[in-house]
Amino acid sequence: MDTEAPRRRGDGKERILQLAEAVAVAAPELYADIASWYATAFHHRGVPADYVVQSFAALQRVLARELPDGGADATAAVFAAAMAAASAGPK
């Protein structure tokens, strides 16, 4: 039994809500700060550095498929900032 599944679903929901807020206020740096925090926290837990970047890239691919026309374009700058921050590694 996967006891971590509910927590992971909650994490995904939080990332989508955070993304929506960054898009709504046109502030990619907000999502970049979150990505940097994830990269640092996961680093200290021994999670591979590329995990955060890959998880944002996966979310971006799914949303590109599922959002209405123009939705993916609206998130592009926010995802780019987040992936750049996560790629920079832990602080």
C-alpha positions in Angstrom: 0.0 0.0 0.0 1.4 3.4 -1.0 1.0 5.5 2.2 2.7 8.5 0.6 0.2 8.9 -2.3 -2.1 11.3 -0.5 0.8 13.5 0.5 2.2 13.6 -3.1 -1.3 14.5 -4.4 -1.4 17.3 -1.9 2.0 18.5 -3.0 0.9 18.5 -6.6 -2.2 20.5 -5.8 -0.1 23.0 -3.8 2.3 23.4 -6.8 -0.7 24.1 -9.1 -2.2 26.6 -6.7 1.2 28.4 -6.3 1.6 28.4 -10.1 -1.9 30.0 -10.5 -1.0 32.7 -8.0 2.3 33.5 -9.8 0.5 33.7 -13.2 -2.4 35.8 -11.8 0.0 38.5 -10.5 2.5 38.2 -13.4 5.3 37.4 -10.9 7.4 34.5 -12.2 9.9 35.2 -9.4 7.4 34.0 -6.8 7.4 30.5 -8.4 11.2 30.7 -8.8 11.5 31.3 -5.0 9.3 28.3 -4.4 11.4 26.2 -6.8 14.5 27.3 -5.0 13.1 26.4 -1.7 12.1 22.9 -3.0 15.6 22.4 -4.4 17.2 23.3 -1.1 14.8 21.2 1.0 15.1 18.1 -1.2 18.9 18.5 -1.4 19.0 18.2 2.4 16.9 15.1 2.3 19.2 13.5 -0.3 16.8 13.8 -3.2 18.7 14.0 -6.6 19.2 17.6 -7.8 17.3 17.1 -11.0 14.1 15.8 -9.3 12.7 19.3 -8.8 13.4 20.4 -12.4 11.9 17.2 -13.8 8.8 17.6 -11.6 8.2 21.1 -12.9 8.8 20.0 -16.5 6.3 17.2 -16.1 3.7 19.5 -14.6 4.3 21.9 -17.5 3.8 19.2 -20.1 0.6 18.0 -18.4 -0.8 21.5 -18.2 0.1 22.2 -21.8 -2.1 19.3 -22.8 -5.0 20.1 -20.4 -5.3 23.9 -20.2 -7.5 25.7 -22.7 -5.9 27.5 -25.7 -3.4 30.1 -24.5 -3.1 28.6 -21.0 0.3 27.0 -21.6 1.6 30.4 -23.0 0.5 32.1 -19.8 2.5 29.7 -17.7 5.7 29.6 -19.8 7.6 32.4 -18.2 6.7 31.2 -14.7 7.9 27.7 -15.4 11.1 29.0 -17.1 11.9 31.0 -13.9 11.1 28.0 -11.7 13.2 25.6 -13.6 16.1 28.0 -13.8 16.0 28.6 -10.0 15.7 24.8 -9.3 18.6 24.1 -11.7 20.8 26.6 -9.8 20.7 24.1 -6.9 20.3 24.6 -3.2 21.0 27.9 -1.5 
